[in-house]
Amino acid sequence: MPSIKQTALSTVLSLFLATTTATFVPYSAALASPNHPTKPAVIKKPAAGATRAKSATPAAAQMASGGLPVLPAKAWLLMDFESGQVLASEKPDEPLPPASLTKMMTSFLVEQALRSGKLRKDDLVAVSQNAWCRGSGSESCMYLPLNSQATVIDILRGIIVQSGNDASKAIAEHMAGSEENFAKLMNAEAQRLGMTQTRFVNATGLPDPGHRSSARDLAILARAIIRDSSEFYPIYAEREFKYNGIKQGNRNALLYTDPTVDGLKTGHTQEAGYCLVTSSTRSGMRLITVILNTDSAQARADQTRALLGWGYGNFEKATPIQPNTTVAAAKVDFGKSDTVSAVLGSPWTVTVPRGQQVQTSVQIKPALEAPVSKGAVIGKVVATSGGKPVGEAPLVAQADVERAGLMLRSWQHVAKLFGK
């Protein structure tokens, strides 16, 4: 049986081999060069007369000149973070074993408990016999000593950076009494987020016939982590973490080769293959990728690079309406003013195929009555591109509208009866 230090060394060597090829190629060149020597994932045009992949989204299918992604992973997906729009995908809703991508939900629940005050960063978590990792090299470990204690924030880092099964089990027992009960919390949160093809049985992602998720569901979860766990999200970009005298590197190879990538999680079991969920931001546009069940750590990194390159090459941010612009004059009944300006509540951008125009349509709440407070939502504006919805934003009242006095309201009631 290999020692703990031998296991840690093996992990570091594996990570090095997975990243060596790309380490010496600038990320921009790796994305741009059609002859990049380590590119099993190909971006190409479908042959003449070929049928497009049924799961490719309409937005992606319109980019004929850029081609569609062709990736050997069993399932994959590209999502725009801001809108949640799926830009391209293959088998996005097929339930598959997620391996350690499961730990994104484990860490998310810890982060939400920290935000709500149910947990504190310096709370101590006990390491039971069940949670203890024996250092056999057959599973990812933080190497928490048996019957020891660790702080919640160290446990969180151990889950995210080191993918520790021991850390995941220990926090599950700490928060819910048992891993089985913690899985119930995981499933409740998955349901709340709209993860329709997901069922968790454990906190680690270790193989179980009933433990499944999909590319779309994992992208939804990644989006929730980025949006709702901003205080803790930088941990997902940390390249290494040292605990119990053992320093281990993050297995996400793109953190070492692409400065635009800032998370999220790797996964691997024999059943699940090599999996990767990644987030990248370039020129103000954040994209999320999911790669499930491919054949090596190098392949999952290369396919993610290819998918990100295709996404950033074929889509761009557009601003349908400038901030502080009056979008519509909303009719107000029984107010001192008959109308109020409807404006965007905050800056708004959408992701569209490059060079494609954006159209907008306005929907104001019917039968709007005073009083209306400044900033109150009174409608929405919907953006479309190429005939497809690409986003929407709330419209708010630009000013207060006070309720009219009794005499004026009476006159307005009469006017309404006569259709004036």
Sequence and secondary structure as in RCSB ss.txt:
>XXXX:A:sequence
MPSIKQTALSTVLSLFLATTTATFVPYSAALASPNHPTKPAVIKKPAAGATRAKSATPAAAQMASGGLPVLPAKA
WLLMDFESGQVLASEKPDEPLPPASLTKMMTSFLVEQALRSGKLRKDDLVAVSQNAWCRGSGSESCMYLPLNSQA
TVIDILRGIIVQSGNDASKAIAEHMAGSEENFAKLMNAEAQRLGMTQTRFVNATGLPDPGHRSSARDLAILARAI
IRDSSEFYPIYAEREFKYNGIKQGNRNALLYTDPTVDGLKTGHTQEAGYCLVTSSTRSGMRLITVILNTDSAQAR
ADQTRALLGWGYGNFEKATPIQPNTTVAAAKVDFGKSDTVSAVLGSPWTVTVPRGQQVQTSVQIKPALEAPVSKG
AVIGKVVATSGGKPVGEAPLVAQADVERAGLMLRSWQHVAKLFGK
>XXXX:A:secstr
   HHHHHHHHHHHHHHHHHHHHTS HHHHHH TT TT  SEEE   TT    TTS HHHHT GGG EEE  SSE
EEEEETTT  EEEEESTT  B  GGGGHHHHHHHHHHHHHHTSS TT EEE  TTT     SSS      TT EE
EHHHHHHHHHTS  HHHHHHHHHHHHSSHHHHHHHHHHHHHHHT TT B SSSS    TT BB HHHHHHHHHHH
HHH TTTGGGGG  EEEETTEEEE S THHHH TTEEEEEEEEETTTEEEEEEEEEETTEEEEEEEEEES HHHH
HHHHHHHHHHHHHHEEEE SS TT   EEEE BTBSSSEEEEEESS   EEEETT   EEEEEE SS BS B TT
 EEEEEEEEETTEEEEEEEEEESS B B  HHHHHHHHHHHHTT 
